[in-house]
Structure formats: structure tokens, C-alpha cells
């Protein structure tokens, strides 16, 4: 499978990855966190430029939200809106806010299985 390199203009307008890493408050179970995290699906589905979302946890108790957006501008606009979204408030109650790390990356290329 060939690797396609994206030029700067293409990187500015597609394949933006948003990665949010955080830890939960100890009083919330994994089941409760997953249940509440599903509210974010409804929120992101209604945001301009949303492509997909993966939600995962590692053995050290860190959680990750991995979102794809069509542009950095749309990713940042959604991140701003989510801060005041009543739909996401219950989910945010589960997060240790001091642990949040957020990153945006522009894709340089994508490699798919042959």
C-alpha cells in the first residue's frame, strides 16, 4: 500500500487528530464513566467537521479521547463549545481536571493495512 504524503495546505484542512488524555476521579466506576462518556457522542455528532471518535483506557487508569476532525479550526471551535455544554457536564464530573492533557496534530500521512 503506498504512503501518501500530505502537503501543508492539505494538513491544514483535513486529518486533524485531537488527543485528550486524563484520569478519572476515584469515586467513579469504569461502567459509569463509559456510560457518561456517550453523551459526548451526541455533542460531537452535532459539531461542524467531526469525523470520528475513539475512547479507551489503559492499565494505569489513564483515559484517552481520540477524535478526528476535518480542520484544526473546527476542532478548536468544538473544544471551546464543549466547555459550556450541558450535555457533557455529567461526563466532566468524572474527570480529575488537573490531569487533562490536550493535543492537536496534523496528519503527515496515513498507512492502511494491505
Buried (B, 14 or more C-beta within 10 A) or exposed (E): EEEEEBEEEBBBBBBBBBBBBBBBEEEBEEEBBBBBBEBBEEBBEEBEBBBEBEBEBEEEEBBBBBBBBBBBBBBBBBBEEBEEBEEBEEBBBBBEEEBEEEEBEBEEEEEEEE
